[in-house]
Amino acid sequence: MSDPDRLKRVDALLDGLDNVLPPPRVRAQLRLAANLTQQDVADAVGVNRLAVVRWELGKSTPRRPQRDAYIHLLKRLAERFPAAAEMDEGSATPASEGRSG
């Protein structure tokens, strides 16, 4: 196998990681770091708030096309709030909103 072929295989492997969701707790941490409500995320992604609640609790995962939008949102939030993207083993998963909305 030539080097360019190896590089293409490595790129394909890494591109596949672009569609991986962070753990549920990190999803919630990113949202909270941006001071967004679950309803804000639901409206942006095109689902109801209960879907976001279930995603953040790890009870379900988003499906396309909402999955792509949700992953994009989480990536952008991780860029803006890198500390929130790190797993905090000592904190519980937020189960409710911190602010009304």
Stockholm file with secondary structure:
# STOCKHOLM 1.0

chainA/1-101         MSDPDRLKRVDALLDGLDNVLPPPRVRAQLRLAANLTQQDVADAVGVNRLAVVRWELGKSTPRRPQRDAYIHLLKRLAERFPAAAEMDEGSATPASEGRSG
#=GR chainA/1-101 SS CCHHHHHHHHHHHHHHHTTCCCCHHHHHHHHHHTTCCHHHHHHHHTSCHHHHHHHHHTSCCCCTTHHHHHHHHHHHHHHHCHHHHSCCTTSCCCCSCSSCC
#=GC SS_cons         CCHHHHHHHHHHHHHHHTTCCCCHHHHHHHHHHTTCCHHHHHHHHTSCHHHHHHHHHTSCCCCTTHHHHHHHHHHHHHHHCHHHHSCCTTSCCCCSCSSCC
//
